[in-house]
Amino acid sequence: MIEEMELFEKITLRERVKKELADQYGPIKEALKDVRCKIAILSGKGGVGKTSAVVNIASALKEKGFEVGIMDADVHGPSVPKMTGLNQRTDLHGAWQMKPLKTEQGIKVMSVSLFWPGEDTPVMWTGHYKARVIRQLLATVHWGELDYLLIDLPPGTGDEPVTIMKSIPGLDGVVVVTSPQEVSVAVCSKAISSARELGAPILGLIENMSDFRCPHCGGEISLLGRGRGEDLARTYKIPFLGRIPLSEQAGRAADEGVPVVVSYPGSPASEAFRQVTGRMLEILKEREGKQP
Ligand SMILES: Nc1ncnc2c1ncn2[C@@H]1O[C@H](COP(=O)(O)OP(=O)(O)OP(=O)(O)O)[C@@H](O)[C@H]1O
């Protein structure tokens, strides 16, 4: 009896999510109509540098003169505002239309943490509810004209990132981030498969936290390994966008709330982020002339 009830609940929830996706598709499409290119950033495992990649790719795009926005869809660990130095709160504007905040560099940001009561208040929502909040945000945020909107997805391969990806009409691509560690690469392959199942075009894979250059002797140390990201990209026949070194400046920049591309522009990590961004743009251009 209990099993039957659980099955019934699962089916009704699935139907409800399906209906909600269908109902919100139109409003989300309308809200994103002036966004030329929508890219989701995904990782299998948490803590591999997905958000770091998002804020630095955004900065590298901004440096090139593009209008850029970041949608922080990682409800449990929303670190985009912290990593971009946004401490203020946004107005709910009666929840009809929400305005993203702008970073010092002029990148527009929306995140649950911008209207959350306090840093210590945990998010206790279930997966279904979290995805619903993100869809609601996607439908109500007024981005204005953007060349690129980067969506920082929650880590993992469960319902949440998948439902969010499904909610974005005309998603132009997915970028996958992994560290070179075996544990990260193994989960990352699942993330690639789930993106593929959705039919989302995968623009490429980034290996973050790759070689570390010793500031004293200049020698390179592969603390977490090296090359497994590139091997994974080859296995799945997706473009390899490049390697970001494990770097003291990158870590410090995140804590200081300024992307490393801006705060340490000549650092190896910044150069690597610019190269990764350049490759991503080339791929978009080759794919479907998607570069604005
Ligand atoms: N290349 C790097 N060199 C040094 N530190 C890094 C690098 N990339 C990320 N970090 C640091 O590692 C930590 C995790 O990074 P980040 O928050 O970007 O990961 P994430 O994958 O988005 O995590 P989650 O999805 O769990 O929120 C942060 O403290 C960040 O500053």
The ligand as a MOL file (V3000), in Angstrom:
LIG
                    3D

  0  0  0     0  0            999 V3000
M  V30 BEGIN CTAB
M  V30 COUNTS 31 33 0 0 0
M  V30 BEGIN ATOM
M  V30 1 N 42.0230 27.2980 -10.3210 0
M  V30 2 C 41.8590 27.4940 -9.0330 0
M  V30 3 N 42.9240 27.7610 -8.2140 0
M  V30 4 C 42.7510 27.9550 -6.8850 0
M  V30 5 N 41.5680 27.9060 -6.2590 0
M  V30 6 C 40.4860 27.6400 -7.0010 0
M  V30 7 C 40.5610 27.4350 -8.4140 0
M  V30 8 N 39.3150 27.1850 -8.8770 0
M  V30 9 C 38.4940 27.2630 -7.8130 0
M  V30 10 N 39.1920 27.5230 -6.6900 0
M  V30 11 C 38.6570 27.6500 -5.3240 0
M  V30 12 O 38.0120 26.4250 -4.9930 0
M  V30 13 C 36.8260 26.6490 -4.2520 0
M  V30 14 C 35.6300 26.0270 -4.9770 0
M  V30 15 O 35.4460 26.7410 -6.1930 0
M  V30 16 P 33.9940 27.0480 -6.7670 0
M  V30 17 O 33.1060 27.5870 -5.6900 0
M  V30 18 O 34.1810 27.8220 -7.9970 0
M  V30 19 O 33.5390 25.5620 -7.0830 0
M  V30 20 P 32.0960 25.0360 -7.5460 0
M  V30 21 O 32.3520 23.8860 -8.4370 0
M  V30 22 O 31.2740 26.1320 -8.0780 0
M  V30 23 O 31.4980 24.5540 -6.1740 0
M  V30 24 P 29.9430 24.2370 -5.8500 0
M  V30 25 O 29.2870 23.8030 -7.1120 0
M  V30 26 O 30.0160 23.1670 -4.8230 0
M  V30 27 O 29.3660 25.5270 -5.3320 0
M  V30 28 C 36.6930 28.1740 -4.1020 0
M  V30 29 O 37.2110 28.5170 -2.8590 0
M  V30 30 C 37.5720 28.7190 -5.2230 0
M  V30 31 O 38.1410 29.9580 -4.8980 0
M  V30 END ATOM
M  V30 BEGIN BOND
M  V30 1 1 1 2
M  V30 2 1 2 3
M  V30 3 2 2 7
M  V30 4 2 3 4
M  V30 5 1 4 5
M  V30 6 2 5 6
M  V30 7 1 6 7
M  V30 8 1 6 10
M  V30 9 1 7 8
M  V30 10 2 8 9
M  V30 11 1 9 10
M  V30 12 1 10 11
M  V30 13 1 11 12
M  V30 14 1 11 30
M  V30 15 1 12 13
M  V30 16 1 13 14
M  V30 17 1 13 28
M  V30 18 1 14 15
M  V30 19 1 15 16
M  V30 20 2 16 17
M  V30 21 1 16 18
M  V30 22 1 16 19
M  V30 23 1 19 20
M  V30 24 2 20 21
M  V30 25 1 20 22
M  V30 26 1 20 23
M  V30 27 1 23 24
M  V30 28 2 24 25
M  V30 29 1 24 26
M  V30 30 1 24 27
M  V30 31 1 28 29
M  V30 32 1 28 30
M  V30 33 1 30 31
M  V30 END BOND
M  V30 END CTAB
M  END
